Amino acid sequence: MFDPRRETVRRVLCFGAHPDDLDFGASGSVAAWTTSGVEVHYCIMTDGDAGGFDPAHRAEIVSMRHAEQRAAARSVGVHDVHFLGESDGFLEPSFAVQRKIVEITRKVRPDIVLAQHPERDFTRLQRSHPDHLACGEAVTRAVYPAVENPYAFPELQDAGLQAFKLRWLWLYGGPEARENHVVDITDTFETKLQALRAHLSQHPDVSKMERFVRANGESLAERHGLEQGRIAEGFHVVEVNAADTIAGF
């Protein structure tokens, strides 16, 4: 299992279905990575065009949400934000979407790919927006086997984007039973809140949002045996290619 004391992490590629998904699910961990010198990229799969609460924003909601996500990313030390341009509410794990994921993953060549969980959580259905599940399914399908198979999307290999074996896949926002790794984000929690505040179009009640995020992080930390008052983010960590993984696609 993943041991931060033993693993060398240089680059991380993080996927979210919508602007703000990564800030809810993983920005405390991201801030810890960037503070320690890790290069982190964000890839947002839809434009968030079905989000927001103010009808006056409809004409400019895409540009607003792009700007909000870039600001949120900067606050946690992320300077590379990629947008795939899919439609909010219509994301599917199609081969076209998988190809985009393979392309950016081979460009970045991360040690860790982080994405939403493809399993539905019936205890809190809001975590399992169909786009979230599609994000997780598309990324999971892409990182194995297509990212490491030179004969998958061969035009990418021909363009110089060489296949490689990803070591770790981290999934967030899944069922509690799947959580097998937690990150103590107590020291970066205020930075996480700063990132979330950047998404002004999405929060009609900022104080309520902040209380919810804090309570959820404290509950998760307690569930995994951290000291009282600590705050955590939880992940389902999958070792895609280990030392004993056999060759093959």
Secondary structure in CASP SS format (residue, H / E / C, confidence):
PFRMAT SS
TARGET T0000
AUTHOR 0000-0000-0000
METHOD secondary structure of the structure
MODEL  1
M C 1.00
F C 1.00
D C 1.00
P C 1.00
R C 1.00
R C 1.00
E C 1.00
T C 1.00
V C 1.00
R C 1.00
R E 1.00
V E 1.00
L E 1.00
C E 1.00
F E 1.00
G E 1.00
A C 1.00
H C 1.00
P C 1.00
D C 1.00
D H 1.00
L H 1.00
D H 1.00
F H 1.00
G H 1.00
A C 1.00
S H 1.00
G H 1.00
S H 1.00
V H 1.00
A H 1.00
A H 1.00
W H 1.00
T H 1.00
T H 1.00
S C 1.00
G C 1.00
V C 1.00
E E 1.00
V E 1.00
H E 1.00
Y E 1.00
C E 1.00
I E 1.00
M E 1.00
T E 1.00
D C 1.00
G C 1.00
D C 1.00
A C 1.00
G C 1.00
G C 1.00
F C 1.00
D C 1.00
P H 1.00
A H 1.00
H H 1.00
R H 1.00
A H 1.00
E H 1.00
I H 1.00
V H 1.00
S H 1.00
M H 1.00
R H 1.00
H H 1.00
A H 1.00
E H 1.00
Q H 1.00
R H 1.00
A H 1.00
A H 1.00
A H 1.00
R H 1.00
S H 1.00
V C 1.00
G C 1.00
V C 1.00
H C 1.00
D E 1.00
V E 1.00
H E 1.00
F E 1.00
L E 1.00
G E 1.00
E E 1.00
S C 1.00
D C 1.00
G C 1.00
F C 1.00
L C 1.00
E C 1.00
P C 1.00
S C 1.00
F H 1.00
A H 1.00
V H 1.00
Q H 1.00
R H 1.00
K H 1.00
I H 1.00
V H 1.00
E H 1.00
I H 1.00
T H 1.00
R H 1.00
K H 1.00
V H 1.00
R C 1.00
P C 1.00
D C 1.00
I E 1.00
V E 1.00
L E 1.00
A E 1.00
Q E 1.00
H C 1.00
P C 1.00
E C 1.00
R C 1.00
D C 1.00
F C 1.00
T C 1.00
R C 1.00
L H 1.00
Q H 1.00
R H 1.00
S H 1.00
H C 1.00
P H 1.00
D H 1.00
H H 1.00
L H 1.00
A H 1.00
C H 1.00
G H 1.00
E H 1.00
A H 1.00
V H 1.00
T H 1.00
R H 1.00
A H 1.00
V H 1.00
Y C 1.00
P C 1.00
A H 1.00
V H 1.00
E H 1.00
N C 1.00
P C 1.00
Y C 1.00
A C 1.00
F C 1.00
P H 1.00
E H 1.00
L H 1.00
Q H 1.00
D H 1.00
A C 1.00
G C 1.00
L C 1.00
Q C 1.00
A C 1.00
F C 1.00
K C 1.00
L C 1.00
R C 1.00
W E 1.00
L E 1.00
W E 1.00
L E 1.00
Y E 1.00
G C 1.00
G C 1.00
P C 1.00
E H 1.00
A H 1.00
R H 1.00
E C 1.00
N C 1.00
H E 1.00
V E 1.00
V E 1.00
D E 1.00
I C 1.00
T H 1.00
D H 1.00
T H 1.00
F H 1.00
E H 1.00
T H 1.00
K H 1.00
L H 1.00
Q H 1.00
A H 1.00
L H 1.00
R H 1.00
A C 1.00
H C 1.00
L H 1.00
S H 1.00
Q H 1.00
H C 1.00
P C 1.00
D C 1.00
V H 1.00
S H 1.00
K H 1.00
M H 1.00
E H 1.00
R H 1.00
F H 1.00
V H 1.00
R H 1.00
A H 1.00
N H 1.00
G H 1.00
E H 1.00
S H 1.00
L H 1.00
A H 1.00
E H 1.00
R H 1.00
H C 1.00
G C 1.00
L C 1.00
E C 1.00
Q C 1.00
G C 1.00
R C 1.00
I C 1.00
A E 1.00
E E 1.00
G E 1.00
F E 1.00
H E 1.00
V E 1.00
V E 1.00
E E 1.00
V C 1.00
N C 1.00
A C 1.00
A C 1.00
D C 1.00
T C 1.00
I C 1.00
A C 1.00
G C 1.00
F C 1.00
END
